[in-house]
Amino acid sequence: MNSEEVDWRVVLDRLAQRRSCRDFDGSPIDQETLAAIVRDGTEAPSSCNQQNWHFIIITDRDRLTEACEISGGNHHFAECSALIYLTFQKGWTHGNFSIVQSVAGACYHMMLSAHLRGFQCIWNAGIGNHGSLRRMLDLPEIFELQGALAIGRAKPSAPPMKAPRRPFAEVHSWERFKRPSRSVYPVKPARRYPFFRIRNDDNPFAQWNPGSWSCEALGDFRGLSVWAKSPLAGVYVSRRQGAATEVELGLLPHFEPGAAIAEVMPWGGTYTAALRRHLGPYIDIHLAELSQHNLSFIDERMRQEGLEPVRHEGLIKNGVLPLADVSMDAVILPQVLEHCPAPERMLDEAVRVLKPGGALVISARNLLSRYGWRWARIERRAQIPNQGPFHPIPAFRLRKWLAARFQIEREVGIGRQAVEDAEMLTGNRRFFGRLFAARCIRP
């Protein structure tokens, strides 16, 4: 290998180490360096060489805070050294996305420039209300906002890993399209799928029925999409959870030190972190997931939150939990069953791994609720969320499934409203809450 070959291999290896950062220390970067990074971006190819892009660099701390607020909670917007808004003038091939691709190429060129200079960065398309941003930036209507690039220095405590990449064999083929079935996600059958008919908030072809997905496809989807965020403390805690999680945790029985608890399909570990805080460090929490990527994410998140680690023995394969028969003191299924391709089979698996007298604590989104109405008429019109496809389960049906397998000790509804509300509902009202939750005992 000659010296020129060594040089390009060293550069490419260095570029491959770039990873997204959402945990900046806020230290300043001088304007000359920032300008040089943006100038590097303008060396990227441009559609028809028109270079109809414009990059607005924000460094003022108050304006960065405003940018964070407009974004709806991208905390790294307020903590980075600089935020570069990516814009282009509308017209001239933007309908064919060539100017959009040009801006994307310039942005990535800036990211590589920042990386080689020892900085970290992240590119976000979710930047918030464009009207508010136009006013903040004094941006003319003829220019379009495409996204924002945050640049800075990572905190020493920032997650050290890069989000996983698909195996190369899955994302390329020769002469014709060829791709493993697990990474071609199910859609509703149609003769054509018009490009402009499919939007995030309105996708008539989205397949929300988890029974139409294989376990392999679900694992592939969930294990990659969990990295839409970094595994930081508090990530993926939504307004819809919060107090509702406390009600669910209140259904747990008392456990002696050393008890073995299985949490199934925890995805990003929001409930895992709450469960660890609730139970303390002397209970063994075992995770069962569809993808190793989820488990790696949760391990780092638990470290970021300063919590005791959890155990994982393997992956769910064809609906079978990676746990021995009669080995668990409790199984936790928090808003999970509605994501399962075969929900009754998952309940059978809970029976298999529980010790006699062991507890199942379960909650599920309830189709017979104001939330169920909202899901049926609004949410499921959109693209499926990062947690994967799901279908709310009518509370009466879930109760029937539970009664056929367990002794039901306690059951409640959670939340009268479609969102946020976490009121505990008893009596007949329990069947019409946003969530139906129960504690059951294996005979």
N, C-alpha and C positions, 0 to 999 in steps of 0.2 A: 504494500500500500504506500503510494507516494505522499509527499507532504500536502499536496492539494486535496487528495482524498481524505486525509486525516482532518484537515481544516473544516471541510463541509460536514463530515460526520460529527465532529465536536459541536459545531453550530446547531445542527439538527437535533442532536441529543439534548443540548441545552434548551432549545425551543420546546421540545417535547415535555420538559419539566414544568412548563407554565401551568398554573392552576388558578382557578377563580378564588378570590378572597372577599369575605364579607365582614372581616374583623380587623379594621384599620386602627392605627394608634393616633391618628389626627395630626401628626407632625407635618410641618409645611414643606413644600417642594418649591424651589425658586422658579420664577416665571420663565427664565431663560431655558431651564430644563424642560418645563412643561411645553413651551413653544417648540422646542426641538422634537419632542415626542409627537406633537401634532404635525409638524412639518414632515417627519418621517412617514406619517400616515398618508400624506398627499402624494407619495411616490407610488401608491397602489394604482392599479389600472382603473380607468374611468370610462364609462359608456360614451362612445363617440368622442372621447377626449374632451368632453365639455366641462367636466369638473364642476358640475352644478351642486356641489356640496358646500356646507358651511358648518364650522365647529365652534361652539360657544363654550369658553372655559370659565368655570365658576370656582373661585377660591375663597371668597368672603364667607366667613363662618356663619353669619346670620342668613345669607342666601342659601348656603348648604343646608341649614336647618329647615328653611322654607321648602327647599327641594325635597327633603325627607318627608315633611308633612304632606306635601302635594302627592307624593308617591303612594301614600297610604301606609307607610311604615317600613320602607327600605332604610333601616337604621344606618347602614353603611354610607348612605348619601350624606348624612350629617357628620360622619366620622372620618371620611376619606380626606386626602389632601386637596384633591381637585375633582370636579365633576365636569365632564366634557359632553355637552349635548350635541347629538348628531342630527343634522338637518339637511334637507335638499330642496331645491326649487321644483315645484310641480310642473308637469309638462315634459316634453322631450323624453319619451320612452318610459316614463315611470309606470305606465299601465302594463308594460312587459317586464317590469321590475329590474331593468338594467341599471337604472340610477340607484335603486335600492341595493342591488348587489354591489355597486361601486362604493356606496357609503359603508356597507358591511366590510368590504375588502380594506378600505382605509382604516376602519375601526380596528380590525384585527392586526393590521400593520402597526398601529399605535400600541396595541397590547404587547406585541412582540418587542417593540422598541422599549417599552416600559420594563418588560421582563428582563431584557438584556442589560438594562441599566440598574437592575437590582430592586425594582419596585414591584408591587402586586396590583392587580386590577380585577374588575368584573364588569361585564357588559350587560345592561338590563334593558329589555324592551318595555317592561312594566314600570312606567315612569309617572303614572297618574293622569289627572285631568289635563288634557292638552290646552283647553281654554285658559286654565290657571297658569300653566307654564308659558303660554304665549304672552300673557300679561307680565309675568315675571321677567321674561327674556326680551320683551318688546319685539317679538318675532312677527314679521309680516304674514298675512294669510296665504300668500303665494308660496311660502316655505312650509314644508312638512317636517314634523318631529318624528324621528325614527327610533330614538333610544338615547341612552346615556352611558358613558364609560366612566367608572369611578377608579381613580388611581391613588395610591398611597403606599404606606409601609405597614406590613402586617404586625399585629401585636405578637409578642413572643408566645402567647397562649393560643394563637389562631390554629385551627385544625391543620395538621401537617400533610394531609393526604390530598391527592387529586381524585376528582370524581371518576368512577370506573368507565372504561371504554369498552364498547362491544368487541368481541373477537374480530380480527380483521377479515377472516373468512366469511363473516356474516354480511359485510357491508360492501363487498365488491364481487363482480363476476365478469366473465369474459364472453364477449360476442352477444349475449342475451341476458335478460333479467333472471336471476336465480338467487333465492334467499330462503333461509330456514323458516318453516311455518311458525315457529314460536315468536319470531320477530316481525311477522306480518299480522298485525292485530285485527281481530274480527270486526267486520262492518256489516250493516244490513245489505242484503243482496240488491243490486240495482244494475241496470244495463250500462249506465254511465254515472260518473261522479264529477259533476261540473265544478271546476275550481272555485269560482266565486259564489257557489251555493253553499260551500262548507266554511263555517266560521266557528271560532271558539264558543261563542254564545248561541249559535244556532247551527247545529250539525244534524241534519235529518238522517244521516247514515250511521251515527254513533250507536254502537252496540252496548247498551247498558245492562243487558242480561248476562250475569257472570256464568250462567249455565252454557252460554255459547262460546265461552273461552276455555281453553285447556289450562291446566295448572301450570304448564311450562310457559304459556303466553302471559298468564297473570304474573308469574314470578319475574319474567323478563321485564314486563311493563313496570311493576311496582319497584323492582330492584334498581332500575335506572332512574325513574322519575322521583324517587325519594331524594335524590341528589339535586333536585331543583333548588334546594336550599343547602346551606352548609350545616353540619351537625353541631350547631352552637346551642348553648343553654337557652331554653325557652322557645326553640323553633317549633313551628307547627302547632302552637297553642292558639286556638281560634276563640273568638268571642262566643261561638256556639258551644264550646266545651266549658272550661272554668268550673262554675258552680255545679254543673251537671256531673262532672267527674267526681266531685265530692259526694254527691248522692250515691253514685255507683259504688265508690269505695266504702261507703257506709253499709253496704250489703255484705261486706266480707265478714266472715266469722273470726274468732280469735284463733291465732296460730301459735303453737309452741316454737321456741328456737329450733332451727334445723328443719322446719317443715319445708316441703317441696311444692312450689306453686308453678304452674305452667301458664304463660300468657301466649295466646295463639295469634299469629299474624299481626304483630305490633307495628308494622310499617316503619314509621319514623321515631318510635319510642316515646311519644308524648305520654301515653298511659303508663309505659314502663317506668318513666321517671317519677310520675305521681305515685305509682304502686310502691316503688322503692322507698320514697319518703314516708309513705303511710305505714309500711310494714317494718321499716328499719333494716339494719345490716345483717341481722341474724336469721333471716328467712332466705332460702335458696329459690331464686326466681329463674326459671328455665324458659327460654324463648323458642318458639317453633315458627319458622317463617318459610316463605317460598323461595327466597333468594339470599345468598350469602352477602350480597351488597347491602341489604337491609340490616343484617346483623353487624356488619362492619360500621355502618352509619350509627347504629344505636350504641355500640361500644364506645365510639368516640364521643357521642353526645353525653353518655353517662359520665365520661371522664371530664368533659367540659362543665358539667353541672356538679362536679365534686361528689358523685354518688358511688356507692359500692357497685362493682361490676356484676353482671348477670351471666348466667350460663346458657350455652346453646350446644345441643348435641348433634344437630344435623338439620336437614331440610325436609319440609313436607313434600312427599312424593305421591302423586295420584290420590291426594286427599288423606294419606296416612300420616299421622303425627310421628315424629322421630323420638318417641318415648316408649318405654317398656310398659307392658301390661301391669295394672294395679300398682303404679309407682308414684302417683301424685296425690298430695293432700288436697289440692284444689286446682281447678282449671278456670281460667279467666278468658271470657270472650266479649270484650267491650266493643260494641258496634262493629262486629266482625262477621257474624253469620250472614248478613245480607250481601257480603262480598264473596261468599263461598259458592263455587259452581254446584256443589251438592250439599246444601245446609244440613239435611237430616243425617247424612253420612258423617259430617263433622260432629254432630251430637253423639252419634254412635262411637266415634273415636274418643270423645270425652268420657263416655261410660267405660270404655276399654282401659284407659290409662288411670282412671281414678281408683283410689282405694275404697273399699266399702266404708260408708260414712263420710267420704270426701265430698267437697262442695264444688258445685258449678256456679259461678257468678257470671251472669250474662246480661247484656243489653243489646237492643237492636232498634234501628230507626223504624218507626211504626207507620205503615201506610194509612191506617185509620186515624189520622191526626191532621191538624192544620199544616204541619210540615209535609205529610204525605201528599196533601193536595198541592202544595207548592212544588214538591218534587215532580209530581206527575204532569203539571201544567207548565212549569218554568224550567226547573233544573235539568231534567232529562232531555230537554230540547238542545242543550249545549253539548259540547265535547265532554267525555267522561273525565273526572278529576284525576289528579296524580295518584290518589290511593287506589285507583282502579275502578272497574264497573261495580255497581251495586243496585239492588232492588229492595226498597223497604218492605218489611214483612208485616202483614196484619197481626196485631197483638193476639187476637183470638187464635190464629193459626200457630203462632209461636208457642203460646201456652199449651195448646194441644200436643205439640211435639214434645214439650218438656214433661208434661204429665204422663206421657207414654213411657218415659225413660227414668224419671226421677221422682222423688218426693219434693214438692214445691214447699219451701219453708216461708218464703216472703216474696211478695211481688208489688211493684209500684210502677206508676207512670212518672215520667219526668218531662216537664215543660208543656204548658198549655199552648204557647205561641209557636209559630213556625221557626223562629230563630231566637237565640240568646236565652230566653226564659228557662229557668231550671226549677220551677215549682214542683214539689213532690205531690203526686196525685194518688189517692187511695180510693177504696170502694170501686164502684163501676167506672169512675173517672180514670182509673189506672189504664184502661184499655184504649184511651183516646189521647194520651200524651205523645209528645214528639218522640220520646223513647219509651219502650217497655223494658223493664229490668226485673230480674228475679234472682233469688238465691235458692238453689236446689241441692238436694242431698242424694248421693248415689246409694240405693238400698244395699 
